[in-house]
Amino acid sequence: MPFLRFIHLFAFVFWYGALLYFTFIQAPILFKTLPRDLFGLVQSKLFPAYYIISYFCGTLLVVTYHLLHPLKNYVPQDCVKITALCLMLLFSLGQGLWIGPQVGQLRVQREAAEQAKDQVQVDILTKAFGKAHGISSLLNLIVIIAGMVYFVYLFREMNP
């Protein structure tokens, strides 16, 4: 059980740390320092790794949580914690498998329209990109909040 607890805690710390780093440090710095098209290209190369971390650690967290806390022994805080972990995984999957690819595709289409100097198409794609990016940001925010909820409960558990 100590090894399983270690794996569980490591997966959470690694995932949540990567999530916060990508969201609040790496992306803003790159956005401020790189031209928009280069920023988009770099992000498109980094996001697959970001999502793989989310899928792997999220799955590992849900599985190890159930092994450490059998369902028949659940107390109310277990329901909150497993719900937070499941929300993190679910919304990360939504980002990586649904909205993330749409954002990437819209970015490429908008760049092509800009190169073709088709301003009407650029405007349409910019609006669609903004909407998709907003949805992606909202999903990311939900993952961050769910992670914070889990972290608070985990901290309480470690410091009764």
N, C-alpha and C positions, 0 to 999 in steps of 0.2 A: 503493500500500500504506500509506503513512503516514496517509492520510485514513481508510482502512478500519480501521486500528488505533485511530485516534482515536474513530471511531464505536463500535467494539467496547468500548473502555475507558469511554467516556461512558455507553453503555447499561448497563454493569455498575454503575458508580458511581451513576448515577441510580436504577436499580432497587434496588440493595442499600441505598443511603441511604434511599430511600422506605420500604423494608421495615422497616429498623431504626427509623426515625422513627415510622411507624404503630404498630409493635409495642411499643416501649419508651418512647415519649414521648407521642404524641397519645392513644392509647387509654387508658393509665393515668390521664392528667390528666383527660380527659373523664369517665372512669368515677368518679373521686373527686369531681368538682365538679358533675356534672349528676345530676338525678333519673334513676332507671333507665329509665323510659319515654322520656325525652328523649335520654338517651345512646344507646339503641337506635335511635331515629329518626335521630339525627345519623350514627351509624355506617352505617345503611342507605343514607344519601345519599353517604357517603364511599367505601364499599367498591366501587361500580362503577368509580370512577376508579382506585382502588388495583389492582383486577384488570386494568383496561385497561393500566396501566403494566406490570404483570407480563407480560401476554400479549405486548405490543408489544416490550418490552425483552428478554424471554426468547427470543422468536422471532428478533429481531435478533441477539442474542448467539450463538445456535446457528448461524445462517446465516453471520454474519461469522467465527465460529470456523472453520467448514469452509472458507471462502474463504481465510483466513489460514493454515490448517494442512490442506493436502490429505490425505485419508485414506491415500493410498499412502505418505505420509511420517510417519505417526504413530509416536511413541515412547511408552513406557509412561505418562509423565506426561500426554501428550495424551489418553489414554484416561480417566485420572482427571478431567482438566479438563472434557472434553466430557460425561462421565457426570454430573459435578456440575451443569453447566449444564442438561442434559436433565432431571435430577431436580428442579431448581428450577422449570423450566417445567412439567413434568408435575404436580407437587404444587400449583403455583399454579393450574393449570387445574382440578385436582380441588377446590381450595378454592372457586374462583369459579363453576364450572359445576355442581358437585355438592353439596357440603356447605354452602357459603355460602347458597344459596337455601333450603335446608332450615332452617338456623338462623334466617334472616329470617322464614320462614313460621311456624315454631314461636313466635317472639317475638310476632308479631301475634296468633296464636291464643291464646297465654297471656294477653296483654293483654285480649283479648275475654272470656276466661273470668273474669279478675279483675273486669272491669266487670260481668259477669253474676253475680258472687259465687258461682260454681260451684267450690268449693274442691277437690272431687275431680278435676275437669278441670284445674284449676290445678296440682295436685300431679303429675298425669300429664304435663302439658305441660312443667312445670319439670324433671322427670326427663329427658324426651326432649330438651329444650333443652340441658341440661347435658351429655348424652352427645354430641349433635351438636356443641356448642361445643368439647368436649374433643377430638373428632376434628379439627375445624378448627384448633385450637391445635397439635395434634400435626403436622398437615401444615405449618403455618406454621413450627414448630420445625425440621422436616426441611429446609424451604427455607432457613432461616437457617444451619443447619449446612452444607448443600451450598454455599451462598454463601461461607461461611468457608473451606471447603476450596478452592474456586476462588480466593478472594482470596489464600490462602497460596501456592498455586502461581503465581499471577500475580505476587505480590511476589518470589518466588524467581527468576522469569524476568526481572524487571526489575533484580534485584540479584544477578547470578551470583557 
